Structure formats: structure tokens, C-alpha cells
């Protein structure tokens, strides 16, 4: 296994921020970011947006929703 050495201050700060945000090591964060960037580039934007829109429609379907109970509402208000 090779060590990852980031010599650019800005890159190191960004890697540290991402690592802290996702709760992983800097190496894992860099790998995740690179994999995500590569995956985004493999599919056209229109295809990715169509998938997001389909997910939004599915999640907004009123048949998926349940009515809120008093307990749910109280929890939202901090009671």
C-alpha cells in the first residue's frame, strides 16, 4: 500500500474538510471523491437529472405518505 502525500495546502485543507464531514480518513475521502467524480463523468448530465427527477416524483407520491400523529407533531415542536 502506498501512502498518499498531499503537498498542496489548498488540496490538503479540502481533503481534511471532506474527511471530517464524512467521518473517514483523508485517503478514504480522496478515494471517495475521485470515484464520485469519475462516476459523474460516465453518465450524461441529462440521464443523471432524469434519475433525480424520477426519485423526486416517487418520493412525492401521496400514496407513500402517512398522516402525522399527535406524537409526530409534538416531536417536531420539541415536546
Buried (B, 14 or more C-beta within 10 A) or exposed (E): EEEEEBEEEEEEEBBEEBBEEEEBEBBBBBEBBEEEEEEEEEEEEEEEEEEEEEEEEEEEEEEEEEEEEEEEEEEEEEE
